Amino acid sequence: MSAKVQVERRAFGRKNNSDHAVVRVPGRPVVHCQVKNISPAGALLDFGSEVWLPYNFKLVWEASGRSEECEVRHRNGRYIGVVFFREAAQDKPRETVLSNDVAPWIAQRR
């Protein structure tokens, strides 16, 4: 028997993580989750059970208070993969977060 090798398709590698965070959606109670892994461009969130979330929301880390605006990229049961983005000027569309914007924060966590 041979083991299947999974090919990494992400532009940036992910760092395993176990930070606790909350999802904030205006007009709704916060939803707790665990950040399973993170990269400069996004993260995988574990909610413990299936949850309904809108396409865009704010993710806030409980310990540090750091926050990121997120956009859902995929859902798989209790897991949701997100990409980080930041609002550009009001007359411009949203911009995806660049790797060098978040990389210093990830480096501090080591």
C-alpha positions as CSV (number, residue, x, y, z in Angstrom):
1,M,0.0,0.0,0.0
2,S,1.2,3.5,-0.8
3,A,0.2,6.6,1.1
4,K,-1.4,9.4,-0.8
5,V,0.6,12.6,-0.9
6,Q,-1.4,15.7,-0.7
7,V,-0.2,18.7,-2.7
8,E,-0.2,22.0,-1.0
9,R,-2.3,24.3,-3.2
10,R,-2.1,27.4,-1.1
11,A,0.0,30.4,-2.1
12,F,1.4,30.5,1.5
13,G,2.1,27.7,3.9
14,R,0.0,27.4,7.0
15,K,1.2,27.4,10.6
16,N,-0.6,25.1,13.0
17,N,-2.3,27.0,15.7
18,S,-4.7,26.6,18.7
19,D,-5.8,30.2,19.4
20,H,-9.3,30.9,20.6
21,A,-11.3,33.5,18.7
22,V,-14.8,34.8,18.3
23,V,-16.7,35.7,15.1
24,R,-18.6,39.0,15.3
25,V,-21.5,39.7,13.0
26,P,-23.5,42.9,13.6
27,G,-26.8,42.1,15.3
28,R,-25.9,38.6,16.3
29,P,-24.3,37.0,19.3
30,V,-20.6,36.1,19.1
31,V,-19.7,32.6,17.9
32,H,-16.6,31.0,19.5
33,C,-14.1,29.1,17.5
34,Q,-10.5,27.8,17.5
35,V,-8.1,28.9,14.8
36,K,-6.6,25.6,13.7
37,N,-4.1,26.9,11.3
38,I,-3.1,30.3,9.9
39,S,-1.2,31.9,7.0
40,P,-0.6,35.5,6.0
41,A,-3.6,35.2,3.7
42,G,-6.2,33.2,5.7
43,A,-7.1,30.6,8.3
44,L,-9.0,27.4,9.1
45,L,-11.5,27.8,11.8
46,D,-13.0,25.0,13.9
47,F,-16.4,25.7,15.5
48,G,-16.9,22.3,17.2
49,S,-20.2,21.8,15.3
50,E,-21.7,23.1,12.1
51,V,-22.6,26.7,12.3
52,W,-24.3,29.2,9.9
53,L,-22.2,32.3,9.2
54,P,-22.6,35.0,6.6
55,Y,-20.1,35.2,3.7
56,N,-18.2,38.1,5.4
57,F,-17.5,38.6,9.1
58,K,-15.0,39.9,11.7
59,L,-12.7,37.4,13.5
60,V,-11.3,38.6,16.8
61,W,-8.6,36.7,18.8
62,E,-9.6,36.4,22.5
63,A,-6.1,36.7,24.0
64,S,-4.7,39.6,21.9
65,G,-7.7,41.4,20.6
66,R,-6.3,41.2,17.1
67,S,-9.0,41.3,14.5
68,E,-9.3,40.5,10.8
69,E,-12.1,41.0,8.3
70,C,-12.8,37.5,6.7
71,E,-14.4,36.1,3.7
72,V,-15.5,32.5,3.6
73,R,-13.7,30.4,1.0
74,H,-14.9,26.9,1.9
75,R,-17.0,25.0,4.4
76,N,-16.7,21.4,5.6
77,G,-18.9,20.5,8.5
78,R,-17.6,22.2,11.6
79,Y,-14.6,23.7,9.7
80,I,-14.6,27.0,7.7
81,G,-11.7,28.2,5.7
82,V,-11.4,32.0,5.4
83,V,-9.3,34.5,3.5
84,F,-8.4,37.8,5.2
85,F,-9.2,41.2,3.5
86,R,-9.1,44.8,4.4
87,E,-11.4,47.6,3.3
88,A,-9.8,49.9,0.8
89,A,-10.9,53.5,0.4
90,Q,-14.7,53.7,0.0
91,D,-14.5,54.3,-3.7
92,K,-12.3,51.3,-4.3
93,P,-13.2,47.5,-4.0
94,R,-11.9,45.4,-1.1
95,E,-8.2,44.3,-1.2
96,T,-7.0,40.9,-0.2
97,V,-4.4,41.1,2.6
98,L,-0.8,40.8,1.4
99,S,1.5,38.3,3.0
100,N,3.9,41.0,4.3
101,D,1.0,42.7,6.1
102,V,0.3,39.7,8.4
103,A,3.7,37.9,8.4
104,P,5.2,40.1,11.2
105,W,2.3,39.1,13.5
106,I,2.7,35.4,12.7
107,A,6.5,35.7,13.4
108,Q,5.8,37.2,16.8
109,R,3.7,34.1,17.8
110,R,6.7,31.7,17.4
